[in-house]
């Protein structure tokens, strides 16, 4: 079972998958933060606190969509 931080992390990542209407500043700000290195670092730290093992790798020549 996830603690409060884990539930917040799941909610933030779920909102990041939402479409971004131009008028919704909250979703825009959340997605902009999650698309930054500090945002990725906070997600990684939160996952580590929840007991997940996270590994980031560089894939040269592969475009993510």
DRENDRENLO-569296 format. One record per residue: residue number from 1; residue in three letters; x, y, z of N, C-alpha, C, O in turn. Coordinates in Angstrom, 2 decimals. Layout:
% residues N
<pt i="NUM" aa="ala" n_xx="X" n_yy="Y" n_zz="Z" ca_xx="X" ca_yy="Y" ca_zz="Z" c_xx="X" c_yy="Y" c_zz="Z" o_xx="X" o_yy="Y" o_zz="Z"/>
...
% end
This chain:
% residues 65
<pt i="1" aa="unk" n_xx="0.84" n_yy="-1.18" n_zz="0.00" ca_xx="0.00" ca_yy="0.00" ca_zz="0.00" c_xx="0.89" c_yy="1.25" c_zz="0.00" o_xx="1.91" o_yy="1.30" o_zz="0.69"/>
<pt i="2" aa="unk" n_xx="0.50" n_yy="2.23" n_zz="-0.77" ca_xx="1.28" ca_yy="3.46" ca_zz="-0.88" c_xx="0.96" c_yy="4.42" c_zz="0.25" o_xx="-0.18" o_yy="4.53" o_zz="0.68"/>
<pt i="3" aa="unk" n_xx="1.99" n_yy="5.12" n_zz="0.72" ca_xx="1.76" ca_yy="6.16" ca_zz="1.71" c_xx="1.31" c_yy="7.43" c_zz="1.00" o_xx="1.07" o_yy="7.41" o_zz="-0.21"/>
<pt i="4" aa="unk" n_xx="1.18" n_yy="8.53" n_zz="1.72" ca_xx="0.68" ca_yy="9.77" ca_zz="1.14" c_xx="1.57" c_yy="10.27" c_zz="0.00" o_xx="1.07" o_yy="10.71" o_zz="-1.03"/>
<pt i="5" aa="unk" n_xx="2.88" n_yy="10.20" n_zz="0.18" ca_xx="3.80" ca_yy="10.63" ca_zz="-0.88" c_xx="3.64" c_yy="9.78" c_zz="-2.14" o_xx="3.66" o_yy="10.29" o_zz="-3.26"/>
<pt i="6" aa="unk" n_xx="3.47" n_yy="8.48" n_zz="-1.94" ca_xx="3.29" ca_yy="7.60" ca_zz="-3.09" c_xx="2.02" c_yy="7.91" c_zz="-3.84" o_xx="2.01" o_yy="7.90" o_zz="-5.07"/>
<pt i="7" aa="unk" n_xx="0.95" n_yy="8.18" n_zz="-3.12" ca_xx="-0.32" ca_yy="8.53" ca_zz="-3.78" c_xx="-0.20" c_yy="9.86" c_zz="-4.53" o_xx="-0.76" o_yy="10.00" o_zz="-5.61"/>
<pt i="8" aa="unk" n_xx="0.52" n_yy="10.83" n_zz="-3.96" ca_xx="0.74" ca_yy="12.10" ca_zz="-4.66" c_xx="1.57" c_yy="11.90" c_zz="-5.92" o_xx="1.30" o_yy="12.52" o_zz="-6.94"/>
<pt i="9" aa="unk" n_xx="2.58" n_yy="11.04" n_zz="-5.85" ca_xx="3.40" ca_yy="10.76" ca_zz="-7.01" c_xx="2.57" c_yy="10.12" c_zz="-8.12" o_xx="2.69" o_yy="10.50" o_zz="-9.29"/>
<pt i="10" aa="unk" n_xx="1.74" n_yy="9.16" n_zz="-7.77" ca_xx="0.88" ca_yy="8.50" ca_zz="-8.76" c_xx="-0.09" c_yy="9.53" c_zz="-9.37" o_xx="-0.32" o_yy="9.51" o_zz="-10.58"/>
<pt i="11" aa="unk" n_xx="-0.64" n_yy="10.40" n_zz="-8.55" ca_xx="-1.57" ca_yy="11.42" ca_zz="-9.06" c_xx="-0.86" c_yy="12.39" c_zz="-9.99" o_xx="-1.40" o_yy="12.73" o_zz="-11.04"/>
<pt i="12" aa="unk" n_xx="0.35" n_yy="12.83" n_zz="-9.63" ca_xx="1.09" ca_yy="13.77" ca_zz="-10.48" c_xx="1.43" c_yy="13.15" c_zz="-11.82" o_xx="1.29" o_yy="13.79" o_zz="-12.86"/>
<pt i="13" aa="unk" n_xx="1.87" n_yy="11.90" n_zz="-11.80" ca_xx="2.20" ca_yy="11.23" ca_zz="-13.06" c_xx="0.95" c_yy="10.98" c_zz="-13.90" o_xx="1.01" o_yy="11.04" o_zz="-15.13"/>
<pt i="14" aa="unk" n_xx="-0.17" n_yy="10.71" n_zz="-13.26" ca_xx="-1.43" ca_yy="10.54" ca_zz="-13.99" c_xx="-1.87" c_yy="11.84" c_zz="-14.65" o_xx="-2.30" o_yy="11.83" o_zz="-15.81"/>
<pt i="15" aa="unk" n_xx="-1.75" n_yy="12.95" n_zz="-13.94" ca_xx="-2.11" ca_yy="14.24" ca_zz="-14.52" c_xx="-1.17" c_yy="14.62" c_zz="-15.65" o_xx="-1.58" o_yy="15.31" o_zz="-16.59"/>
<pt i="16" aa="unk" n_xx="0.07" n_yy="14.19" n_zz="-15.59" ca_xx="1.03" ca_yy="14.52" ca_zz="-16.64" c_xx="0.63" c_yy="13.87" c_zz="-17.96" o_xx="1.02" o_yy="14.34" o_zz="-19.03"/>
<pt i="17" aa="unk" n_xx="-0.13" n_yy="12.79" n_zz="-17.90" ca_xx="-0.57" ca_yy="12.11" ca_zz="-19.12" c_xx="-1.81" c_yy="12.75" c_zz="-19.73" o_xx="-2.19" o_yy="12.43" o_zz="-20.86"/>
<pt i="18" aa="unk" n_xx="-2.44" n_yy="13.66" n_zz="-19.01" ca_xx="-3.64" ca_yy="14.32" ca_zz="-19.52" c_xx="-3.29" c_yy="15.23" c_zz="-20.68" o_xx="-2.17" o_yy="15.74" o_zz="-20.78"/>
<pt i="19" aa="unk" n_xx="-4.27" n_yy="15.43" n_zz="-21.56" ca_xx="-4.04" ca_yy="16.39" ca_zz="-22.63" c_xx="-3.94" c_yy="17.78" c_zz="-22.01" o_xx="-4.50" o_yy="18.02" o_zz="-20.95"/>
<pt i="20" aa="unk" n_xx="-3.23" n_yy="18.67" n_zz="-22.67" ca_xx="-2.97" ca_yy="19.99" ca_zz="-22.12" c_xx="-3.75" c_yy="21.07" c_zz="-22.86" o_xx="-3.24" o_yy="21.64" o_zz="-23.83"/>
<pt i="21" aa="unk" n_xx="-4.97" n_yy="21.38" n_zz="-22.43" ca_xx="-5.65" ca_yy="22.51" ca_zz="-23.04" c_xx="-4.87" c_yy="23.79" c_zz="-22.74" o_xx="-4.29" o_yy="23.93" o_zz="-21.67"/>
<pt i="22" aa="unk" n_xx="-4.86" n_yy="24.71" n_zz="-23.67" ca_xx="-4.05" ca_yy="25.91" ca_zz="-23.51" c_xx="-4.52" c_yy="26.78" c_zz="-22.33" o_xx="-3.74" o_yy="27.56" o_zz="-21.80"/>
<pt i="23" aa="unk" n_xx="-5.78" n_yy="26.63" n_zz="-21.93" ca_xx="-6.29" ca_yy="27.47" ca_zz="-20.84" c_xx="-6.00" c_yy="26.88" c_zz="-19.46" o_xx="-6.21" o_yy="27.56" o_zz="-18.46"/>
<pt i="24" aa="unk" n_xx="-5.53" n_yy="25.66" n_zz="-19.39" ca_xx="-5.31" ca_yy="25.02" ca_zz="-18.09" c_xx="-3.87" c_yy="25.23" c_zz="-17.64" o_xx="-2.99" o_yy="24.43" o_zz="-17.97"/>
<pt i="25" aa="unk" n_xx="-3.63" n_yy="26.28" n_zz="-16.90" ca_xx="-2.27" ca_yy="26.63" ca_zz="-16.46" c_xx="-1.71" c_yy="25.63" c_zz="-15.46" o_xx="-0.49" o_yy="25.43" o_zz="-15.41"/>
<pt i="26" aa="unk" n_xx="-2.57" n_yy="25.01" n_zz="-14.67" ca_xx="-2.08" ca_yy="24.06" ca_zz="-13.67" c_xx="-1.46" c_yy="22.84" c_zz="-14.34" o_xx="-0.35" o_yy="22.44" o_zz="-13.98"/>
<pt i="27" aa="unk" n_xx="-2.16" n_yy="22.24" n_zz="-15.31" ca_xx="-1.60" ca_yy="21.09" ca_zz="-16.01" c_xx="-0.36" c_yy="21.48" c_zz="-16.80" o_xx="0.60" o_yy="20.71" o_zz="-16.88"/>
<pt i="28" aa="unk" n_xx="-0.36" n_yy="22.67" n_zz="-17.38" ca_xx="0.80" ca_yy="23.14" ca_zz="-18.13" c_xx="2.01" c_yy="23.25" c_zz="-17.21" o_xx="3.10" o_yy="22.81" o_zz="-17.56"/>
<pt i="29" aa="unk" n_xx="1.81" n_yy="23.84" n_zz="-16.03" ca_xx="2.92" ca_yy="24.00" ca_zz="-15.07" c_xx="3.42" c_yy="22.64" c_zz="-14.58" o_xx="4.63" o_yy="22.44" o_zz="-14.46"/>
<pt i="30" aa="unk" n_xx="2.50" n_yy="21.72" n_zz="-14.30" ca_xx="2.90" ca_yy="20.38" ca_zz="-13.84" c_xx="3.69" c_yy="19.66" c_zz="-14.91" o_xx="4.74" o_yy="19.08" o_zz="-14.62"/>
<pt i="31" aa="unk" n_xx="3.21" n_yy="19.68" n_zz="-16.14" ca_xx="3.92" ca_yy="18.99" ca_zz="-17.21" c_xx="5.28" c_yy="19.64" c_zz="-17.48" o_xx="6.26" o_yy="18.94" o_zz="-17.73"/>
<pt i="32" aa="unk" n_xx="5.34" n_yy="20.96" n_zz="-17.43" ca_xx="6.62" ca_yy="21.65" ca_zz="-17.65" c_xx="7.62" c_yy="21.26" c_zz="-16.56" o_xx="8.80" o_yy="21.06" o_zz="-16.85"/>
<pt i="33" aa="unk" n_xx="7.16" n_yy="21.14" n_zz="-15.32" ca_xx="8.04" ca_yy="20.75" ca_zz="-14.21" c_xx="8.49" c_yy="19.30" c_zz="-14.37" o_xx="9.66" o_yy="18.99" o_zz="-14.17"/>
<pt i="34" aa="unk" n_xx="7.56" n_yy="18.40" n_zz="-14.74" ca_xx="7.92" ca_yy="16.99" ca_zz="-14.90" c_xx="8.82" c_yy="16.76" c_zz="-16.11" o_xx="9.53" o_yy="15.76" o_zz="-16.15"/>
<pt i="35" aa="unk" n_xx="8.80" n_yy="17.66" n_zz="-17.08" ca_xx="9.65" ca_yy="17.55" ca_zz="-18.26" c_xx="11.02" c_yy="18.20" c_zz="-18.05" o_xx="11.76" o_yy="18.41" o_zz="-19.01"/>
<pt i="36" aa="unk" n_xx="11.36" n_yy="18.53" n_zz="-16.81" ca_xx="12.65" ca_yy="19.15" ca_zz="-16.52" c_xx="13.51" c_yy="18.17" c_zz="-15.71" o_xx="12.99" o_yy="17.21" o_zz="-15.13"/>
<pt i="37" aa="unk" n_xx="14.80" n_yy="18.43" n_zz="-15.66" ca_xx="15.69" ca_yy="17.57" ca_zz="-14.87" c_xx="15.34" c_yy="17.58" c_zz="-13.38" o_xx="15.35" o_yy="16.53" o_zz="-12.75"/>
<pt i="38" aa="unk" n_xx="15.03" n_yy="18.75" n_zz="-12.79" ca_xx="14.63" ca_yy="18.72" ca_zz="-11.37" c_xx="13.36" c_yy="17.89" c_zz="-11.17" o_xx="13.24" o_yy="17.16" o_zz="-10.17"/>
<pt i="39" aa="unk" n_xx="12.41" n_yy="17.99" n_zz="-12.10" ca_xx="11.18" ca_yy="17.20" ca_zz="-11.97" c_xx="11.45" c_yy="15.71" c_zz="-12.06" o_xx="10.90" o_yy="14.93" o_zz="-11.28"/>
<pt i="40" aa="unk" n_xx="12.31" n_yy="15.32" n_zz="-13.00" ca_xx="12.67" ca_yy="13.91" ca_zz="-13.13" c_xx="13.38" c_yy="13.43" c_zz="-11.87" o_xx="13.15" o_yy="12.31" o_zz="-11.40"/>
<pt i="41" aa="unk" n_xx="14.24" n_yy="14.28" n_zz="-11.32" ca_xx="14.95" ca_yy="13.92" ca_zz="-10.09" c_xx="14.00" c_yy="13.72" c_zz="-8.92" o_xx="14.18" o_yy="12.80" o_zz="-8.12"/>
<pt i="42" aa="unk" n_xx="12.99" n_yy="14.58" n_zz="-8.80" ca_xx="12.02" ca_yy="14.42" ca_zz="-7.71" c_xx="11.19" c_yy="13.15" c_zz="-7.90" o_xx="10.89" o_yy="12.46" o_zz="-6.92"/>
<pt i="43" aa="unk" n_xx="10.82" n_yy="12.84" n_zz="-9.12" ca_xx="10.08" ca_yy="11.59" ca_zz="-9.38" c_xx="10.94" c_yy="10.39" c_zz="-9.03" o_xx="10.47" o_yy="9.45" o_zz="-8.38"/>
<pt i="44" aa="unk" n_xx="12.22" n_yy="10.41" n_zz="-9.45" ca_xx="13.13" ca_yy="9.30" ca_zz="-9.15" c_xx="13.31" c_yy="9.14" c_zz="-7.64" o_xx="13.29" o_yy="8.02" o_zz="-7.13"/>
<pt i="45" aa="unk" n_xx="13.48" n_yy="10.25" n_zz="-6.92" ca_xx="13.65" ca_yy="10.18" ca_zz="-5.46" c_xx="12.37" c_yy="9.66" c_zz="-4.81" o_xx="12.44" o_yy="8.86" o_zz="-3.87"/>
<pt i="46" aa="unk" n_xx="11.21" n_yy="10.09" n_zz="-5.29" ca_xx="9.95" ca_yy="9.61" ca_zz="-4.74" c_xx="9.76" c_yy="8.12" c_zz="-4.98" o_xx="9.28" o_yy="7.40" o_zz="-4.10"/>
<pt i="47" aa="unk" n_xx="10.13" n_yy="7.66" n_zz="-6.17" ca_xx="10.03" ca_yy="6.22" ca_zz="-6.46" c_xx="10.97" c_yy="5.42" c_zz="-5.58" o_xx="10.62" o_yy="4.34" o_zz="-5.11"/>
<pt i="48" aa="unk" n_xx="12.18" n_yy="5.95" n_zz="-5.34" ca_xx="13.13" ca_yy="5.27" ca_zz="-4.47" c_xx="12.58" c_yy="5.16" c_zz="-3.05" o_xx="12.71" o_yy="4.11" o_zz="-2.41"/>
<pt i="49" aa="unk" n_xx="11.96" n_yy="6.23" n_zz="-2.55" ca_xx="11.37" ca_yy="6.20" ca_zz="-1.21" c_xx="10.25" c_yy="5.17" c_zz="-1.11" o_xx="9.99" o_yy="4.62" o_zz="-0.03"/>
<pt i="50" aa="unk" n_xx="9.58" n_yy="4.89" n_zz="-2.24" ca_xx="8.50" ca_yy="3.92" ca_zz="-2.25" c_xx="9.01" c_yy="2.49" c_zz="-2.45" o_xx="8.23" o_yy="1.54" o_zz="-2.44"/>
<pt i="51" aa="unk" n_xx="10.33" n_yy="2.34" n_zz="-2.62" ca_xx="10.92" ca_yy="1.01" ca_zz="-2.75" c_xx="11.11" c_yy="0.54" c_zz="-4.18" o_xx="11.42" o_yy="-0.63" o_zz="-4.40"/>
<pt i="52" aa="unk" n_xx="10.92" n_yy="1.42" n_zz="-5.15" ca_xx="11.12" ca_yy="1.05" ca_zz="-6.55" c_xx="12.59" c_yy="1.16" c_zz="-6.91" o_xx="13.32" o_yy="1.99" o_zz="-6.35"/>
<pt i="53" aa="unk" n_xx="13.03" n_yy="0.32" n_zz="-7.83" ca_xx="14.39" ca_yy="0.37" ca_zz="-8.35" c_xx="14.31" c_yy="0.99" c_zz="-9.73" o_xx="13.76" o_yy="0.39" o_zz="-10.65"/>
<pt i="54" aa="unk" n_xx="14.86" n_yy="2.18" n_zz="-9.89" ca_xx="14.75" ca_yy="2.94" ca_zz="-11.13" c_xx="16.12" c_yy="3.06" c_zz="-11.78" o_xx="17.11" o_yy="3.35" o_zz="-11.10"/>
<pt i="55" aa="unk" n_xx="16.17" n_yy="2.85" n_zz="-13.08" ca_xx="17.42" ca_yy="2.99" ca_zz="-13.83" c_xx="17.15" c_yy="3.82" c_zz="-15.07" o_xx="16.23" o_yy="3.51" o_zz="-15.84"/>
<pt i="56" aa="unk" n_xx="17.93" n_yy="4.87" n_zz="-15.26" ca_xx="17.81" ca_yy="5.71" ca_zz="-16.45" c_xx="18.98" c_yy="5.38" c_zz="-17.38" o_xx="20.13" o_yy="5.31" o_zz="-16.94"/>
<pt i="57" aa="unk" n_xx="18.67" n_yy="5.17" n_zz="-18.65" ca_xx="19.72" ca_yy="4.85" ca_zz="-19.61" c_xx="19.62" c_yy="5.79" c_zz="-20.81" o_xx="18.57" o_yy="6.36" o_zz="-21.09"/>
<pt i="58" aa="unk" n_xx="20.73" n_yy="5.95" n_zz="-21.49" ca_xx="20.78" ca_yy="6.77" ca_zz="-22.69" c_xx="20.62" c_yy="5.85" c_zz="-23.89" o_xx="21.33" o_yy="4.85" o_zz="-24.03"/>
<pt i="59" aa="unk" n_xx="19.69" n_yy="6.20" n_zz="-24.76" ca_xx="19.46" ca_yy="5.43" ca_zz="-25.98" c_xx="19.77" c_yy="6.35" c_zz="-27.16" o_xx="18.94" o_yy="7.18" o_zz="-27.53"/>
<pt i="60" aa="unk" n_xx="20.92" n_yy="6.21" n_zz="-27.74" ca_xx="21.32" ca_yy="7.07" ca_zz="-28.86" c_xx="20.60" c_yy="6.63" c_zz="-30.12" o_xx="20.50" o_yy="5.44" o_zz="-30.42"/>
<pt i="61" aa="unk" n_xx="20.10" n_yy="7.61" n_zz="-30.86" ca_xx="19.46" ca_yy="7.32" ca_zz="-32.13" c_xx="18.01" c_yy="6.88" c_zz="-32.02" o_xx="17.41" o_yy="6.49" o_zz="-33.02"/>
<pt i="62" aa="unk" n_xx="17.44" n_yy="6.94" n_zz="-30.82" ca_xx="16.05" ca_yy="6.54" ca_zz="-30.63" c_xx="15.27" c_yy="7.77" c_zz="-30.24" o_xx="15.63" o_yy="8.45" o_zz="-29.28"/>
<pt i="63" aa="unk" n_xx="14.20" n_yy="8.06" n_zz="-30.96" ca_xx="13.35" ca_yy="9.19" ca_zz="-30.65" c_xx="12.14" c_yy="8.71" c_zz="-29.85" o_xx="11.45" o_yy="7.79" o_zz="-30.27"/>
<pt i="64" aa="unk" n_xx="11.90" n_yy="9.33" n_zz="-28.72" ca_xx="10.73" ca_yy="8.99" ca_zz="-27.91" c_xx="9.55" c_yy="9.82" c_zz="-28.37" o_xx="9.71" o_yy="11.00" o_zz="-28.70"/>
<pt i="65" aa="unk" n_xx="8.39" n_yy="9.22" n_zz="-28.39" ca_xx="7.19" ca_yy="9.96" ca_zz="-28.77" c_xx="6.20" c_yy="9.95" c_zz="-27.64" o_xx="5.12" o_yy="10.52" o_zz="-27.77"/>
% end
